[in-house]
Amino acid sequence: MQKLTNNQLIVLSKAAARDDGVAVAPYGMSKAAAAKVGSSLVARKLLRESRSKPRMPIWREAEGKNISLVITRAGRDAIAIEEDTSPSDRIDLEATRASAVAKTQKARGAVQPEERSIGAAPRAGSKQALIVDMLSKEGGVTIDALIKATGWLPHTTRAALTGLRKRGFAVERIPHAPGASLYRVANRPCPARG
């Protein structure tokens, strides 16, 4: 049997870890890549297509019908999963494989979203970095100024402020004029070291 790619291993491991055995595309995988991985695993008879039932993850749509992919016995054998393996054992195996994939991608220079530390400064040149710079001014800045600078809608700008708070920034709201407030960052977390 041909060696499985990292993406194929991840898809099979995720399917084996589920009680229903249904395959789910990994976080961040594009639709085109998912289609390619799914079709290759179906061709190798490691997954089989099944009409989706309610609340089942949908892999693709064909002729107006939702299709799910379910791991086969051969798929479990390919990743050395016993049928009677407990769910916690399957999750441990999945974590081990995911760790191996992450190490491979890190060696190639790819950074996974999970690797970003909470409290890390936004990526330089991003709109979030622009917001942090504007919020760092001593006098603060209005929502309208942030909206104008980023081109975002008001609700998106407020959500960005909430996201900064979740990342460890102390964003303060200062009453300014009737119906208007100033926002500023009281502290800035240290940049992530990598």
C-alpha positions as CSV (number, residue, x, y, z in Angstrom):
1,M,0.0,0.0,0.0
2,Q,1.2,3.5,-0.8
3,K,2.3,5.7,2.0
4,L,-0.4,8.1,3.3
5,T,0.2,11.8,3.2
6,N,-0.1,13.9,6.3
7,N,-3.5,15.3,5.3
8,Q,-4.8,11.8,4.6
9,L,-3.6,10.6,8.0
10,I,-5.3,13.5,9.7
11,V,-8.6,12.9,7.9
12,L,-8.5,9.2,8.7
13,S,-7.5,9.8,12.3
14,K,-10.3,12.3,12.8
15,A,-12.8,9.9,11.3
16,A,-11.5,7.1,13.5
17,A,-11.8,9.3,16.6
18,R,-15.5,9.9,16.0
19,D,-18.1,7.5,17.3
20,D,-19.9,7.5,13.9
21,G,-16.6,7.3,11.9
22,V,-17.5,10.2,9.7
23,A,-14.6,12.2,8.1
24,V,-14.2,15.9,8.8
25,A,-11.9,18.2,6.9
26,P,-9.1,19.5,9.1
27,Y,-9.2,23.2,10.2
28,G,-7.7,25.4,7.5
29,M,-7.9,22.9,4.7
30,S,-9.3,24.4,1.5
31,K,-12.3,22.9,-0.3
32,A,-10.2,21.9,-3.2
33,A,-7.6,20.1,-1.0
34,A,-10.4,18.4,1.0
35,A,-12.0,17.2,-2.3
36,K,-8.6,15.8,-3.5
37,V,-7.9,14.1,-0.2
38,G,-11.4,12.7,0.1
39,S,-11.5,11.3,-3.5
40,S,-8.0,9.7,-3.0
41,L,-9.1,8.0,0.2
42,V,-12.4,6.8,-1.4
43,A,-10.4,5.5,-4.5
44,R,-8.1,3.5,-2.1
45,K,-11.3,2.2,-0.3
46,L,-10.1,3.7,3.0
47,L,-13.3,5.9,3.2
48,R,-16.7,5.2,1.6
49,E,-19.3,7.7,0.5
50,S,-22.6,7.7,2.3
51,R,-25.7,9.8,2.0
52,S,-25.6,12.3,4.9
53,K,-28.1,11.9,7.7
54,P,-29.3,14.8,9.8
55,R,-26.5,16.3,12.0
56,M,-23.8,14.4,10.1
57,P,-20.8,16.4,8.8
58,I,-21.2,16.9,5.0
59,W,-18.1,16.3,2.9
60,R,-19.5,17.4,-0.4
61,E,-22.7,17.9,-2.4
62,A,-23.6,15.9,-5.5
63,E,-26.7,16.2,-7.6
64,G,-28.5,18.1,-4.8
65,K,-27.6,15.4,-2.2
66,N,-25.3,15.8,0.7
67,I,-22.5,13.2,0.9
68,S,-20.5,12.2,3.9
69,L,-17.4,10.1,4.0
70,V,-17.2,7.2,6.5
71,I,-14.0,5.4,7.5
72,T,-13.9,1.7,6.4
73,R,-12.3,-1.3,8.1
74,A,-9.4,-0.9,5.6
75,G,-9.1,2.8,6.7
76,R,-8.8,1.8,10.3
77,D,-6.2,-0.9,9.4
78,A,-4.3,1.7,7.4
79,I,-3.8,3.8,10.5
80,A,-3.6,0.8,12.9
81,I,-6.9,1.5,14.7
82,E,-8.7,-1.5,16.2
83,E,-12.5,-1.5,16.0
84,D,-12.8,-1.9,19.7
85,T,-10.3,0.9,20.6
86,S,-11.8,3.2,23.2
87,P,-12.5,6.8,22.2
88,S,-9.8,8.1,24.5
89,D,-7.2,5.8,22.9
90,R,-8.3,7.1,19.5
91,I,-8.0,10.7,20.6
92,D,-4.5,10.0,22.0
93,L,-3.5,8.5,18.6
94,E,-5.0,11.5,16.8
95,A,-3.1,13.9,19.1
96,T,0.2,12.0,18.5
97,R,-0.3,12.1,14.7
98,A,-1.4,15.8,14.8
99,S,1.8,16.5,16.9
100,A,3.9,14.8,14.3
101,V,2.2,16.8,11.5
102,A,2.7,20.0,13.4
103,K,6.4,19.3,13.8
104,T,6.8,18.6,10.1
105,Q,5.0,21.8,9.2
106,K,7.0,23.8,11.7
107,A,10.2,22.4,10.2
108,R,8.9,23.6,6.7
109,G,8.2,27.0,8.1
110,A,4.4,26.8,8.2
111,V,2.8,28.2,11.4
112,Q,-0.4,26.7,12.6
113,P,-3.1,29.0,14.0
114,E,-3.0,27.0,17.3
115,E,0.7,27.9,17.7
116,R,0.0,31.6,18.2
117,S,0.2,32.4,21.8
118,I,-2.5,34.3,23.6
119,G,-1.4,37.9,24.3
120,A,0.8,38.0,21.2
121,A,1.1,41.2,19.3
122,P,-0.7,41.3,16.0
123,R,1.3,40.6,12.9
124,A,3.2,43.6,11.7
125,G,1.4,45.5,8.8
126,S,-2.0,44.0,9.6
127,K,-5.1,46.0,10.3
128,Q,-5.0,44.7,13.9
129,A,-1.5,46.1,14.3
130,L,-2.8,49.4,12.9
131,I,-5.6,49.4,15.5
132,V,-3.1,48.7,18.3
133,D,-0.9,51.5,17.2
134,M,-3.9,53.9,17.0
135,L,-5.1,52.8,20.5
136,S,-1.6,53.3,21.9
137,K,-1.9,57.1,21.5
138,E,-2.0,58.8,24.9
139,G,-5.3,60.6,24.2
140,G,-7.0,57.5,22.7
141,V,-9.0,57.2,19.5
142,T,-12.7,57.1,18.5
143,I,-14.5,54.2,16.9
144,D,-15.2,56.4,13.9
145,A,-11.4,57.0,13.5
146,L,-10.8,53.2,13.7
147,I,-13.5,52.6,11.1
148,K,-12.1,55.1,8.7
149,A,-8.5,53.8,9.1
150,T,-9.5,50.1,8.6
151,G,-12.4,50.4,6.2
152,W,-14.3,48.0,8.5
153,L,-18.0,48.2,9.5
154,P,-18.7,49.4,13.1
155,H,-19.6,46.0,14.4
156,T,-16.4,44.5,12.9
157,T,-14.3,47.2,14.5
158,R,-15.9,46.6,17.9
159,A,-15.3,42.8,17.5
160,A,-11.6,43.6,16.8
161,L,-11.5,45.4,20.1
162,T,-13.0,42.4,21.9
163,G,-10.5,40.2,20.2
164,L,-7.7,42.4,21.4
165,R,-9.1,42.1,25.0
166,K,-9.1,38.3,24.6
167,R,-5.5,38.4,23.5
168,G,-4.5,40.2,26.7
169,F,-4.7,43.9,25.8
170,A,-6.3,46.2,28.4
171,V,-8.5,48.2,26.1
172,E,-10.1,51.1,28.1
173,R,-13.2,53.0,27.1
174,I,-13.1,56.7,28.1
175,P,-16.3,58.8,28.0
176,H,-15.5,61.7,25.7
177,A,-18.5,63.6,24.4
178,P,-22.2,62.8,24.6
179,G,-22.7,59.7,22.5
180,A,-19.0,59.3,21.8
181,S,-16.2,57.5,23.6
182,L,-12.4,57.3,23.2
183,Y,-10.6,53.9,23.3
184,R,-7.0,53.3,24.3
185,V,-4.7,50.5,25.2
186,A,-3.5,50.7,28.8
187,N,-0.9,47.9,28.4
188,R,0.7,46.0,25.5
189,P,1.6,42.3,25.9
190,C,5.1,41.3,24.9
191,P,5.5,40.1,21.3
192,A,5.4,36.3,21.0
193,R,8.8,34.7,20.8
194,G,9.2,31.9,18.3
